[in-house]
Amino acid sequence: MENQSRPATGYPASAYPHPPPPNTYPNSDAATAATAYPYVAPPPPHPNYYYPNNNPHYPQPYPDPRATFARRLFAVLIASFLIALTVALALWLILRPRLPDFRVDSLALSNLNLSSSSITANWAINFTVVNPNKKITFYYDEVQAGVYYNDVSLSQTTVPPFVQPTRNQTRVRATFAAAGAYVGKSVVEGINGSRGSVNFNVRVLARVRLKAGWWRARQRYLRVYCGDLAVGNSSSSAGGTLVGGPRECRVAL
């Protein structure tokens, strides 16, 4: 009979009856990895953080400063254009601006003398300038005028400055003189070959300012063209006058 008071010796049976196999290849990386990690797992994926834009507790990404500047600049340009367009439309509705009217009332040619390629003559032209606006005053700071045969300049002159109030008609006189001015053989032949009348053209370039109460516009150039002004003449005459009565001119700003 076995003595129950005898102390127990040895170790209890292991819960794993089959111990792991020994490391047969101590210098092998694969063996080391297999020993340390029986099952090789893939590396964890890179964390992808998502920050809701409407959650103030999450940090927000920094915007591109160049893109932000471009958007702001574009918005400023659009706003400035809309404001300028609105102001211009409001001024137009309030002022209703109209260009002045120019009319040639009379043209007198005197002392006409033609050589083989030059001309000597005097012209005296009377204009009527009408300001049809109810609220805009025109300031003619500088007025230059010229007489032409077709597109060839015969003489130039400067007209004194003047002011034209609203609903006003102003008479303007311009005198021209050519003393042996070179014009070429074709011009001389054209004037000598005309029968009954000679057509001249008059051009006016005026530097004007517009004012209506507190509103003042920057200086602009007013261009006036009076074409085909027929001056009657004869072979025995050294001058003539406008044929067909007053002539309206084209005006552009």
Secondary structure, DSSP 8 states (H G I E B T S, - for coil): ---TTS---S----S-SS-----S-TT-HHHHHHHH-SS-------------TT-TTS------HHHHHHHHHHHHHHHHHHHHHHHHHHHHHHH-----EEEEEEEEEEEEEE-SSEEEEEEEEEEEEEE--SS-EEEEEEEEEEEEETTEEEEEEEE--EEE-TTEEEEEEEEEEEEEEE--HHHHHHHHH-SSEEEEEEEEEEEEEEEETTEE---EEEEEEEEEEEEE--TT-S-EEBSSS-EE-EEE-
